[in-house]
Amino acid sequence: MIAVDSSVVIDYLMEIDSPQTRLMRKAVEDYFAVIPAIVITELLSNPSSTGIELAERFLTKVEPMEIEEGYWERAGKSRAKLKAKGLKAKTADALIAQSCIDSGAALLTRDEDFAHYAKHCGLKLVSF
């Protein structure tokens, strides 16, 4: 199972060719891709009607990830752990990381901020 981050989904929707979008395309075709709930919110936050239409079509192809009991608390604690170390820890990133940690899914992203969650919180990243 591969969880997809908005950075890669946006590239995919814009038809940008990269190792990440090629892997994501394969994961979507093989029904191996899942999407964290917060990424759905990020994708549908695009004020352009074309962007929303593309996102809605994409969302019919991937399964949303379940939110486990205690998720919000675990995400907050992971974020606090990084902030205590003086590391960057956006709320949305904490929620994405926690969804992946809870489900055991590896995260496919271009965002280097997730490296902190991999190093200190147990997040698995898809590496290239």
N, C-alpha and C positions, 0 to 999 in steps of 0.2 A: 504494500500500500504506500502510495506517494501522495503527500499533501502538497497542494500548490499554493504558493503565495501570490498576492496580487501583482507583484513586480513581474513575475513570469507570465501570468495570465494576460496582463496588459500587452506585453510584448507579443504573445501568441495572437491576441485579437488584432494587433496592428500588423500581423504577418511578418514579424521580424524573425529572421532565421538565426538561431543560436543553438548551442548544445542543449541549453535548458528548454527552449521551445520545442526542439525535436524530441527530447525525452518526454516532455509533457504531452505532446501530440500522441506519442506511442502509448503513454499511460492512459490517456483518455480513450483512445481506440480500443485498448485492451480492458477497459473498465477497471483500471487499477488506480485511477486518480480519485482523490477525495478533496474536499475543500472545507477549511475551517469557517465557522459561522461569521466571524468578523471579516473575513475576506469577501464573503458575499456582500456584507454591508459596504465595504470599501468599493467594490466593483459597481454597485448600484448607486453610489454617491456621485457618480459622474453627472454633471449638470447637462451634458449633451444628450439629446434624445437618441442619436446614433450610437453613442457609447453605451447607453442603457440597453438599447435593443440588442447590440452585440453581446453584452454581458448576460442578458436574459437567455439568449440562444445558447450561450456557452453553459450556463447553469443547468440546462436540461440534460447535459452530457456527463455531469459529475455528481457524485453523492455527497451531500453535506455530512460533516462529521457530527457525531453525538456529543452532547455536553454531559460529562460525568458529574455525579454528585461530588460536591466539594471543589469543583473546578475553579470557581471564582477565588476561593481562599488560596488554593495552590498557586494560581497565577499571581495573586498579590504577593505571596511569600517569595516566589521566584524573582519577581520584579524588585522587591525590597532587598533580596540577597545581592543582586547586581548593583543596585543603587548604593548599597553599603560599601561596595568595592570601588565606587566612583565611576562605574560603567554606565553607558547609555542604555536606558531601558524604557522605551515607549510603551504605553499601556496596550496599544493594539498589538505590538510585537509580543508582549507577555501573553496575551490571550491566544495568539496564533501558536506560539511555542508550547503553551500548556495543552492545547488541543492535540498537538502532535505527540507530546510526551505521554499524555494519558492514553492515547490510542496505539502508541508504538509506531506511528507512521513517520517516515523520513520526510523532511521538508525540502521541497524544491524551491529555491529562491535565488535572487541576485543580490539581496540585501545583506551586506556584511555584518550588520548589527546582530544578526542571529548567532554569530559565532560565539558571543558571550553566553548565550543560553546553552549552546553545545558544550562549551568548556566547563560551565559551572552548574548547570541544571539538568543535564541528561538528554538534551534535545539531540536527535539524530538528523544530520544534514545529508542531502544527496551531494556527493562530491564529484568533481570533474578533474 
